[in-house]
Amino acid sequence: MHIEQLRDFTIAIKRVTEHFPFDETTLVFKVMHKMFMMVPLDRWEKGEQNIVLKLDPEKAIELRETNESILGGFQQGRKPDAKYVSVKHWNTVIVNQDVSDAQVCDLIKDAYQVVVDKLTKKLKAELENL
């Protein structure tokens, strides 16, 4: 999967926006101002195609145990001053290895849904009415 395909798929999901809130190399996708995916673009340029997704903790444990290309938290090797994310909720997925493009798309949809499910009733209603 190319980065353009990844972006096009994700941005097409209802009410998804893209941002660079941390730095100029970490692309963040949000729904209703809530983050569900990060893409370290500097790594993609180096051939390390990783995405970081917010997933259900129980499902994430199962995925990590059955797939070497899914790791807890943000994959090691970031800058020393980088902000880290919770291993419980966030998962690094190494794209273009053991995880198929279809699985990547399903995981992105799962991450989106995890965030949507946690929205307030007001935000859920706003999302539904768009």
Summary of the structure (lengths in Angstrom):
residues: 130
radius of gyration: 14.2
end to end distance: 29.2
largest distance: 42.7
contacts: 358
relative contact order: 0.18
helix: 38%
strand: 25%
